[in-house]
Amino acid sequence: MILIAVLFPWFSFFLRGRFLLGFICLILQITLIGWLPAAIWAVASHLDAKNKKRFRAVQSGY
């Protein structure tokens, strides 16, 4: 999933059901300068969602 987030940042948002963010990311990615920030944003968002899911699982265990 991280490889998809780096190569196709907008698609990683679409796969997670975040269509508005995916569209904004696609617009950012269209510009060559925006590719790097879009990729960083997609990877950071993916890791943040993964950490939030892990945190909720730990909290529900207590």
mmCIF file of the N, C-alpha and C atoms, coordinates in Angstrom:
data_MODEL
# 
_entry.id   MODEL 
# 
loop_
_atom_site.group_PDB 
_atom_site.id 
_atom_site.type_symbol 
_atom_site.label_atom_id 
_atom_site.label_alt_id 
_atom_site.label_comp_id 
_atom_site.label_asym_id 
_atom_site.label_entity_id 
_atom_site.label_seq_id 
_atom_site.pdbx_PDB_ins_code 
_atom_site.Cartn_x 
_atom_site.Cartn_y 
_atom_site.Cartn_z 
_atom_site.occupancy 
_atom_site.B_iso_or_equiv 
_atom_site.pdbx_formal_charge 
_atom_site.auth_seq_id 
_atom_site.auth_comp_id 
_atom_site.auth_asym_id 
_atom_site.auth_atom_id 
_atom_site.pdbx_PDB_model_num 
ATOM 1   N N  . MET A 1 1  ? 0.818   -1.191 0.000   1.00 0.00 ? 1  MET A N  1 
ATOM 2   C CA . MET A 1 1  ? 0.000   0.000  0.000   1.00 0.00 ? 1  MET A CA 1 
ATOM 3   C C  . MET A 1 1  ? 0.866   1.261  0.000   1.00 0.00 ? 1  MET A C  1 
ATOM 4   N N  . ILE A 1 2  ? 2.007   1.209  0.646   1.00 0.00 ? 2  ILE A N  1 
ATOM 5   C CA . ILE A 1 2  ? 2.894   2.378  0.674   1.00 0.00 ? 2  ILE A CA 1 
ATOM 6   C C  . ILE A 1 2  ? 3.465   2.629  -0.721  1.00 0.00 ? 2  ILE A C  1 
ATOM 7   N N  . LEU A 1 3  ? 3.757   1.581  -1.466  1.00 0.00 ? 3  LEU A N  1 
ATOM 8   C CA . LEU A 1 3  ? 4.248   1.750  -2.831  1.00 0.00 ? 3  LEU A CA 1 
ATOM 9   C C  . LEU A 1 3  ? 3.184   2.427  -3.708  1.00 0.00 ? 3  LEU A C  1 
ATOM 10  N N  . ILE A 1 4  ? 1.944   2.049  -3.537  1.00 0.00 ? 4  ILE A N  1 
ATOM 11  C CA . ILE A 1 4  ? 0.856   2.702  -4.269  1.00 0.00 ? 4  ILE A CA 1 
ATOM 12  C C  . ILE A 1 4  ? 0.758   4.165  -3.856  1.00 0.00 ? 4  ILE A C  1 
ATOM 13  N N  . ALA A 1 5  ? 0.930   4.430  -2.552  1.00 0.00 ? 5  ALA A N  1 
ATOM 14  C CA . ALA A 1 5  ? 0.854   5.807  -2.059  1.00 0.00 ? 5  ALA A CA 1 
ATOM 15  C C  . ALA A 1 5  ? 1.975   6.666  -2.630  1.00 0.00 ? 5  ALA A C  1 
ATOM 16  N N  . VAL A 1 6  ? 3.113   6.095  -2.895  1.00 0.00 ? 6  VAL A N  1 
ATOM 17  C CA . VAL A 1 6  ? 4.229   6.862  -3.461  1.00 0.00 ? 6  VAL A CA 1 
ATOM 18  C C  . VAL A 1 6  ? 4.045   7.052  -4.964  1.00 0.00 ? 6  VAL A C  1 
ATOM 19  N N  . LEU A 1 7  ? 3.660   6.008  -5.671  1.00 0.00 ? 7  LEU A N  1 
ATOM 20  C CA . LEU A 1 7  ? 3.536   6.093  -7.125  1.00 0.00 ? 7  LEU A CA 1 
ATOM 21  C C  . LEU A 1 7  ? 2.237   6.758  -7.575  1.00 0.00 ? 7  LEU A C  1 
ATOM 22  N N  . PHE A 1 8  ? 1.131   6.433  -6.920  1.00 0.00 ? 8  PHE A N  1 
ATOM 23  C CA . PHE A 1 8  ? -0.182  6.967  -7.267  1.00 0.00 ? 8  PHE A CA 1 
ATOM 24  C C  . PHE A 1 8  ? -0.865  7.454  -5.989  1.00 0.00 ? 8  PHE A C  1 
ATOM 25  N N  . PRO A 1 9  ? -0.441  8.605  -5.470  1.00 0.00 ? 9  PRO A N  1 
ATOM 26  C CA . PRO A 1 9  ? -0.998  9.066  -4.188  1.00 0.00 ? 9  PRO A CA 1 
ATOM 27  C C  . PRO A 1 9  ? -2.519  9.201  -4.186  1.00 0.00 ? 9  PRO A C  1 
ATOM 28  N N  . TRP A 1 10 ? -3.081  9.702  -5.264  1.00 0.00 ? 10 TRP A N  1 
ATOM 29  C CA . TRP A 1 10 ? -4.534  9.893  -5.325  1.00 0.00 ? 10 TRP A CA 1 
ATOM 30  C C  . TRP A 1 10 ? -5.266  8.561  -5.259  1.00 0.00 ? 10 TRP A C  1 
ATOM 31  N N  . PHE A 1 11 ? -4.691  7.529  -5.847  1.00 0.00 ? 11 PHE A N  1 
ATOM 32  C CA . PHE A 1 11 ? -5.328  6.213  -5.874  1.00 0.00 ? 11 PHE A CA 1 
ATOM 33  C C  . PHE A 1 11 ? -5.357  5.585  -4.484  1.00 0.00 ? 11 PHE A C  1 
ATOM 34  N N  . SER A 1 12 ? -4.337  5.861  -3.672  1.00 0.00 ? 12 SER A N  1 
ATOM 35  C CA . SER A 1 12 ? -4.337  5.305  -2.313  1.00 0.00 ? 12 SER A CA 1 
ATOM 36  C C  . SER A 1 12 ? -5.470  5.897  -1.486  1.00 0.00 ? 12 SER A C  1 
ATOM 37  N N  . PHE A 1 13 ? -5.804  7.174  -1.718  1.00 0.00 ? 13 PHE A N  1 
ATOM 38  C CA . PHE A 1 13 ? -6.950  7.766  -1.031  1.00 0.00 ? 13 PHE A CA 1 
ATOM 39  C C  . PHE A 1 13 ? -8.249  7.142  -1.526  1.00 0.00 ? 13 PHE A C  1 
ATOM 40  N N  . PHE A 1 14 ? -8.354  6.921  -2.832  1.00 0.00 ? 14 PHE A N  1 
ATOM 41  C CA . PHE A 1 14 ? -9.559  6.314  -3.391  1.00 0.00 ? 14 PHE A CA 1 
ATOM 42  C C  . PHE A 1 14 ? -9.766  4.905  -2.836  1.00 0.00 ? 14 PHE A C  1 
ATOM 43  N N  . LEU A 1 15 ? -8.692  4.145  -2.693  1.00 0.00 ? 15 LEU A N  1 
ATOM 44  C CA . LEU A 1 15 ? -8.805  2.782  -2.179  1.00 0.00 ? 15 LEU A CA 1 
ATOM 45  C C  . LEU A 1 15 ? -9.312  2.754  -0.739  1.00 0.00 ? 15 LEU A C  1 
ATOM 46  N N  . ARG A 1 16 ? -9.016  3.818  0.013   1.00 0.00 ? 16 ARG A N  1 
ATOM 47  C CA . ARG A 1 16 ? -9.459  3.885  1.405   1.00 0.00 ? 16 ARG A CA 1 
ATOM 48  C C  . ARG A 1 16 ? -10.795 4.606  1.560   1.00 0.00 ? 16 ARG A C  1 
ATOM 49  N N  . GLY A 1 17 ? -11.446 4.949  0.426   1.00 0.00 ? 17 GLY A N  1 
ATOM 50  C CA . GLY A 1 17 ? -12.760 5.553  0.476   1.00 0.00 ? 17 GLY A CA 1 
ATOM 51  C C  . GLY A 1 17 ? -12.769 7.043  0.755   1.00 0.00 ? 17 GLY A C  1 
ATOM 52  N N  . ARG A 1 18 ? -11.649 7.707  0.603   1.00 0.00 ? 18 ARG A N  1 
ATOM 53  C CA . ARG A 1 18 ? -11.548 9.148  0.857   1.00 0.00 ? 18 ARG A CA 1 
ATOM 54  C C  . ARG A 1 18 ? -11.465 9.862  -0.488  1.00 0.00 ? 18 ARG A C  1 
ATOM 55  N N  . PHE A 1 19 ? -12.627 9.959  -1.150  1.00 0.00 ? 19 PHE A N  1 
ATOM 56  C CA . PHE A 1 19 ? -12.686 10.429 -2.532  1.00 0.00 ? 19 PHE A CA 1 
ATOM 57  C C  . PHE A 1 19 ? -12.370 11.914 -2.681  1.00 0.00 ? 19 PHE A C  1 
ATOM 58  N N  . LEU A 1 20 ? -12.835 12.736 -1.765  1.00 0.00 ? 20 LEU A N  1 
ATOM 59  C CA . LEU A 1 20 ? -12.551 14.166 -1.860  1.00 0.00 ? 20 LEU A CA 1 
ATOM 60  C C  . LEU A 1 20 ? -11.050 14.428 -1.705  1.00 0.00 ? 20 LEU A C  1 
ATOM 61  N N  . LEU A 1 21 ? -10.427 13.795 -0.730  1.00 0.00 ? 21 LEU A N  1 
ATOM 62  C CA . LEU A 1 21 ? -8.982  13.948 -0.557  1.00 0.00 ? 21 LEU A CA 1 
ATOM 63  C C  . LEU A 1 21 ? -8.227  13.378 -1.753  1.00 0.00 ? 21 LEU A C  1 
ATOM 64  N N  . GLY A 1 22 ? -8.736  12.294 -2.319  1.00 0.00 ? 22 GLY A N  1 
ATOM 65  C CA . GLY A 1 22 ? -8.109  11.717 -3.504  1.00 0.00 ? 22 GLY A CA 1 
ATOM 66  C C  . GLY A 1 22 ? -8.159  12.657 -4.690  1.00 0.00 ? 22 GLY A C  1 
ATOM 67  N N  . PHE A 1 23 ? -9.277  13.341 -4.854  1.00 0.00 ? 23 PHE A N  1 
ATOM 68  C CA . PHE A 1 23 ? -9.410  14.298 -5.953  1.00 0.00 ? 23 PHE A CA 1 
ATOM 69  C C  . PHE A 1 23 ? -8.477  15.493 -5.744  1.00 0.00 ? 23 PHE A C  1 
ATOM 70  N N  . ILE A 1 24 ? -8.399  16.000 -4.516  1.00 0.00 ? 24 ILE A N  1 
ATOM 71  C CA . ILE A 1 24 ? -7.482  17.105 -4.214  1.00 0.00 ? 24 ILE A CA 1 
ATOM 72  C C  . ILE A 1 24 ? -6.046  16.676 -4.451  1.00 0.00 ? 24 ILE A C  1 
ATOM 73  N N  . CYS A 1 25 ? -5.720  15.458 -4.045  1.00 0.00 ? 25 CYS A N  1 
ATOM 74  C CA . CYS A 1 25 ? -4.369  14.931 -4.243  1.00 0.00 ? 25 CYS A CA 1 
ATOM 75  C C  . CYS A 1 25 ? -4.065  14.761 -5.728  1.00 0.00 ? 25 CYS A C  1 
ATOM 76  N N  . LEU A 1 26 ? -5.047  14.355 -6.512  1.00 0.00 ? 26 LEU A N  1 
ATOM 77  C CA . LEU A 1 26 ? -4.860  14.209 -7.954  1.00 0.00 ? 26 LEU A CA 1 
ATOM 78  C C  . LEU A 1 26 ? -4.548  15.558 -8.592  1.00 0.00 ? 26 LEU A C  1 
ATOM 79  N N  . ILE A 1 27 ? -5.267  16.590 -8.187  1.00 0.00 ? 27 ILE A N  1 
ATOM 80  C CA . ILE A 1 27 ? -4.993  17.929 -8.707  1.00 0.00 ? 27 ILE A CA 1 
ATOM 81  C C  . ILE A 1 27 ? -3.577  18.360 -8.337  1.00 0.00 ? 27 ILE A C  1 
ATOM 82  N N  . LEU A 1 28 ? -3.169  18.079 -7.106  1.00 0.00 ? 28 LEU A N  1 
ATOM 83  C CA . LEU A 1 28 ? -1.812  18.417 -6.675  1.00 0.00 ? 28 LEU A CA 1 
ATOM 84  C C  . LEU A 1 28 ? -0.774  17.621 -7.445  1.00 0.00 ? 28 LEU A C  1 
ATOM 85  N N  . GLN A 1 29 ? -1.076  16.360 -7.710  1.00 0.00 ? 29 GLN A N  1 
ATOM 86  C CA . GLN A 1 29 ? -0.125  15.481 -8.388  1.00 0.00 ? 29 GLN A CA 1 
ATOM 87  C C  . GLN A 1 29 ? 0.030   15.829 -9.863  1.00 0.00 ? 29 GLN A C  1 
ATOM 88  N N  . ILE A 1 30 ? -0.973  16.424 -10.459 1.00 0.00 ? 30 ILE A N  1 
ATOM 89  C CA . ILE A 1 30 ? -0.894  16.775 -11.884 1.00 0.00 ? 30 ILE A CA 1 
ATOM 90  C C  . ILE A 1 30 ? 0.281   17.701 -12.159 1.00 0.00 ? 30 ILE A C  1 
ATOM 91  N N  . THR A 1 31 ? 0.542   18.603 -11.238 1.00 0.00 ? 31 THR A N  1 
ATOM 92  C CA . THR A 1 31 ? 1.711   19.471 -11.404 1.00 0.00 ? 31 THR A CA 1 
ATOM 93  C C  . THR A 1 31 ? 2.939   18.662 -11.010 1.00 0.00 ? 31 THR A C  1 
ATOM 94  N N  . LEU A 1 32 ? 4.000   18.821 -11.751 1.00 0.00 ? 32 LEU A N  1 
ATOM 95  C CA . LEU A 1 32 ? 5.216   18.055 -11.482 1.00 0.00 ? 32 LEU A CA 1 
ATOM 96  C C  . LEU A 1 32 ? 5.804   18.411 -10.124 1.00 0.00 ? 32 LEU A C  1 
ATOM 97  N N  . ILE A 1 33 ? 5.689   19.679 -9.744  1.00 0.00 ? 33 ILE A N  1 
ATOM 98  C CA . ILE A 1 33 ? 6.209   20.116 -8.444  1.00 0.00 ? 33 ILE A CA 1 
ATOM 99  C C  . ILE A 1 33 ? 5.390   19.515 -7.312  1.00 0.00 ? 33 ILE A C  1 
ATOM 100 N N  . GLY A 1 34 ? 4.097   19.295 -7.545  1.00 0.00 ? 34 GLY A N  1 
ATOM 101 C CA . GLY A 1 34 ? 3.212   18.780 -6.514  1.00 0.00 ? 34 GLY A CA 1 
ATOM 102 C C  . GLY A 1 34 ? 3.301   17.288 -6.285  1.00 0.00 ? 34 GLY A C  1 
ATOM 103 N N  . TRP A 1 35 ? 4.033   16.579 -7.129  1.00 0.00 ? 35 TRP A N  1 
ATOM 104 C CA . TRP A 1 35 ? 4.108   15.121 -6.990  1.00 0.00 ? 35 TRP A CA 1 
ATOM 105 C C  . TRP A 1 35 ? 4.717   14.709 -5.649  1.00 0.00 ? 35 TRP A C  1 
ATOM 106 N N  . LEU A 1 36 ? 5.821   15.296 -5.276  1.00 0.00 ? 36 LEU A N  1 
ATOM 107 C CA . LEU A 1 36 ? 6.486   14.938 -4.028  1.00 0.00 ? 36 LEU A CA 1 
ATOM 108 C C  . LEU A 1 36 ? 5.620   15.247 -2.805  1.00 0.00 ? 36 LEU A C  1 
ATOM 109 N N  . PRO A 1 37 ? 5.040   16.457 -2.690  1.00 0.00 ? 37 PRO A N  1 
ATOM 110 C CA . PRO A 1 37 ? 4.155   16.688 -1.541  1.00 0.00 ? 37 PRO A CA 1 
ATOM 111 C C  . PRO A 1 37 ? 2.941   15.758 -1.523  1.00 0.00 ? 37 PRO A C  1 
ATOM 112 N N  . ALA A 1 38 ? 2.403   15.427 -2.693  1.00 0.00 ? 38 ALA A N  1 
ATOM 113 C CA . ALA A 1 38 ? 1.254   14.516 -2.749  1.00 0.00 ? 38 ALA A CA 1 
ATOM 114 C C  . ALA A 1 38 ? 1.652   13.125 -2.266  1.00 0.00 ? 38 ALA A C  1 
ATOM 115 N N  . ALA A 1 39 ? 2.814   12.659 -2.669  1.00 0.00 ? 39 ALA A N  1 
ATOM 116 C CA . ALA A 1 39 ? 3.283   11.338 -2.238  1.00 0.00 ? 39 ALA A CA 1 
ATOM 117 C C  . ALA A 1 39 ? 3.539   11.314 -0.731  1.00 0.00 ? 39 ALA A C  1 
ATOM 118 N N  . ILE A 1 40 ? 4.161   12.362 -0.214  1.00 0.00 ? 40 ILE A N  1 
ATOM 119 C CA . ILE A 1 40 ? 4.428   12.432 1.222   1.00 0.00 ? 40 ILE A CA 1 
ATOM 120 C C  . ILE A 1 40 ? 3.117   12.476 2.000   1.00 0.00 ? 40 ILE A C  1 
ATOM 121 N N  . TRP A 1 41 ? 2.166   13.262 1.507   1.00 0.00 ? 41 TRP A N  1 
ATOM 122 C CA . TRP A 1 41 ? 0.865   13.369 2.157   1.00 0.00 ? 41 TRP A CA 1 
ATOM 123 C C  . TRP A 1 41 ? 0.149   12.026 2.172   1.00 0.00 ? 41 TRP A C  1 
ATOM 124 N N  . ALA A 1 42 ? 0.188   11.307 1.074   1.00 0.00 ? 42 ALA A N  1 
ATOM 125 C CA . ALA A 1 42 ? -0.497  10.013 0.989   1.00 0.00 ? 42 ALA A CA 1 
ATOM 126 C C  . ALA A 1 42 ? 0.136   8.981  1.921   1.00 0.00 ? 42 ALA A C  1 
ATOM 127 N N  . VAL A 1 43 ? 1.449   8.943  1.970   1.00 0.00 ? 43 VAL A N  1 
ATOM 128 C CA . VAL A 1 43 ? 2.130   7.986  2.855   1.00 0.00 ? 43 VAL A CA 1 
ATOM 129 C C  . VAL A 1 43 ? 1.862   8.344  4.314   1.00 0.00 ? 43 VAL A C  1 
ATOM 130 N N  . ALA A 1 44 ? 1.953   9.625  4.650   1.00 0.00 ? 44 ALA A N  1 
ATOM 131 C CA . ALA A 1 44 ? 1.702   10.054 6.030   1.00 0.00 ? 44 ALA A CA 1 
ATOM 132 C C  . ALA A 1 44 ? 0.261   9.759  6.434   1.00 0.00 ? 44 ALA A C  1 
ATOM 133 N N  . SER A 1 45 ? -0.682  9.969  5.533   1.00 0.00 ? 45 SER A N  1 
ATOM 134 C CA . SER A 1 45 ? -2.080  9.694  5.821   1.00 0.00 ? 45 SER A CA 1 
ATOM 135 C C  . SER A 1 45 ? -2.308  8.199  6.029   1.00 0.00 ? 45 SER A C  1 
ATOM 136 N N  . HIS A 1 46 ? -1.664  7.394  5.209   1.00 0.00 ? 46 HIS A N  1 
ATOM 137 C CA . HIS A 1 46 ? -1.799  5.937  5.342   1.00 0.00 ? 46 HIS A CA 1 
ATOM 138 C C  . HIS A 1 46 ? -1.246  5.471  6.691   1.00 0.00 ? 46 HIS A C  1 
ATOM 139 N N  . LEU A 1 47 ? -0.072  5.955  7.055   1.00 0.00 ? 47 LEU A N  1 
ATOM 140 C CA . LEU A 1 47 ? 0.526   5.553  8.325   1.00 0.00 ? 47 LEU A CA 1 
ATOM 141 C C  . LEU A 1 47 ? -0.284  6.067  9.510   1.00 0.00 ? 47 LEU A C  1 
ATOM 142 N N  . ASP A 1 48 ? -0.848  7.265  9.393   1.00 0.00 ? 48 ASP A N  1 
ATOM 143 C CA . ASP A 1 48 ? -1.675  7.815  10.463  1.00 0.00 ? 48 ASP A CA 1 
ATOM 144 C C  . ASP A 1 48 ? -2.934  6.973  10.658  1.00 0.00 ? 48 ASP A C  1 
ATOM 145 N N  . ALA A 1 49 ? -3.560  6.576  9.577   1.00 0.00 ? 49 ALA A N  1 
ATOM 146 C CA . ALA A 1 49 ? -4.761  5.743  9.682   1.00 0.00 ? 49 ALA A CA 1 
ATOM 147 C C  . ALA A 1 49 ? -4.432  4.384  10.296  1.00 0.00 ? 49 ALA A C  1 
ATOM 148 N N  . LYS A 1 50 ? -3.296  3.854  9.934   1.00 0.00 ? 50 LYS A N  1 
ATOM 149 C CA . LYS A 1 50 ? -2.865  2.567  10.483  1.00 0.00 ? 50 LYS A CA 1 
ATOM 150 C C  . LYS A 1 50 ? -2.613  2.675  11.989  1.00 0.00 ? 50 LYS A C  1 
ATOM 151 N N  . ASN A 1 51 ? -1.972  3.774  12.410  1.00 0.00 ? 51 ASN A N  1 
ATOM 152 C CA . ASN A 1 51 ? -1.701  3.979  13.831  1.00 0.00 ? 51 ASN A CA 1 
ATOM 153 C C  . ASN A 1 51 ? -2.977  4.228  14.620  1.00 0.00 ? 51 ASN A C  1 
ATOM 154 N N  . LYS A 1 52 ? -3.938  4.965  14.054  1.00 0.00 ? 52 LYS A N  1 
ATOM 155 C CA . LYS A 1 52 ? -5.211  5.193  14.734  1.00 0.00 ? 52 LYS A CA 1 
ATOM 156 C C  . LYS A 1 52 ? -5.966  3.888  14.926  1.00 0.00 ? 52 LYS A C  1 
ATOM 157 N N  . LYS A 1 53 ? -5.929  3.021  13.920  1.00 0.00 ? 53 LYS A N  1 
ATOM 158 C CA . LYS A 1 53 ? -6.595  1.726  14.024  1.00 0.00 ? 53 LYS A CA 1 
ATOM 159 C C  . LYS A 1 53 ? -5.944  0.891  15.122  1.00 0.00 ? 53 LYS A C  1 
ATOM 160 N N  . ARG A 1 54 ? -4.630  0.897  15.183  1.00 0.00 ? 54 ARG A N  1 
ATOM 161 C CA . ARG A 1 54 ? -3.905  0.151  16.211  1.00 0.00 ? 54 ARG A CA 1 
ATOM 162 C C  . ARG A 1 54 ? -4.219  0.705  17.601  1.00 0.00 ? 54 ARG A C  1 
ATOM 163 N N  . PHE A 1 55 ? -4.289  2.029  17.726  1.00 0.00 ? 55 PHE A N  1 
ATOM 164 C CA . PHE A 1 55 ? -4.581  2.663  19.006  1.00 0.00 ? 55 PHE A CA 1 
ATOM 165 C C  . PHE A 1 55 ? -5.979  2.306  19.493  1.00 0.00 ? 55 PHE A C  1 
ATOM 166 N N  . ARG A 1 56 ? -6.965  2.312  18.579  1.00 0.00 ? 56 ARG A N  1 
ATOM 167 C CA . ARG A 1 56 ? -8.329  1.934  18.960  1.00 0.00 ? 56 ARG A CA 1 
ATOM 168 C C  . ARG A 1 56 ? -8.387  0.480  19.412  1.00 0.00 ? 56 ARG A C  1 
ATOM 169 N N  . ALA A 1 57 ? -7.616  -0.389 18.776  1.00 0.00 ? 57 ALA A N  1 
ATOM 170 C CA . ALA A 1 57 ? -7.602  -1.795 19.158  1.00 0.00 ? 57 ALA A CA 1 
ATOM 171 C C  . ALA A 1 57 ? -7.010  -1.969 20.554  1.00 0.00 ? 57 ALA A C  1 
ATOM 172 N N  . VAL A 1 58 ? -5.969  -1.203 20.855  1.00 0.00 ? 58 VAL A N  1 
ATOM 173 C CA . VAL A 1 58 ? -5.351  -1.297 22.184  1.00 0.00 ? 58 VAL A CA 1 
ATOM 174 C C  . VAL A 1 58 ? -6.297  -0.758 23.244  1.00 0.00 ? 58 VAL A C  1 
ATOM 175 N N  . GLN A 1 59 ? -6.969  0.349  22.957  1.00 0.00 ? 59 GLN A N  1 
ATOM 176 C CA . GLN A 1 59 ? -7.885  0.931  23.937  1.00 0.00 ? 59 GLN A CA 1 
ATOM 177 C C  . GLN A 1 59 ? -9.099  0.049  24.188  1.00 0.00 ? 59 GLN A C  1 
ATOM 178 N N  . SER A 1 60 ? -9.577  -0.633 23.190  1.00 0.00 ? 60 SER A N  1 
ATOM 179 C CA . SER A 1 60 ? -10.743 -1.490 23.392  1.00 0.00 ? 60 SER A CA 1 
ATOM 180 C C  . SER A 1 60 ? -10.363 -2.746 24.169  1.00 0.00 ? 60 SER A C  1 
ATOM 181 N N  . GLY A 1 61 ? -9.078  -3.064 24.237  1.00 0.00 ? 61 GLY A N  1 
ATOM 182 C CA . GLY A 1 61 ? -8.625  -4.231 24.986  1.00 0.00 ? 61 GLY A CA 1 
ATOM 183 C C  . GLY A 1 61 ? -8.558  -4.002 26.481  1.00 0.00 ? 61 GLY A C  1 
ATOM 184 N N  . TYR A 1 62 ? -8.556  -2.757 26.893  1.00 0.00 ? 62 TYR A N  1 
ATOM 185 C CA . TYR A 1 62 ? -8.459  -2.440 28.332  1.00 0.00 ? 62 TYR A CA 1 
ATOM 186 C C  . TYR A 1 62 ? -9.782  -2.269 28.962  1.00 0.00 ? 62 TYR A C  1 
# 
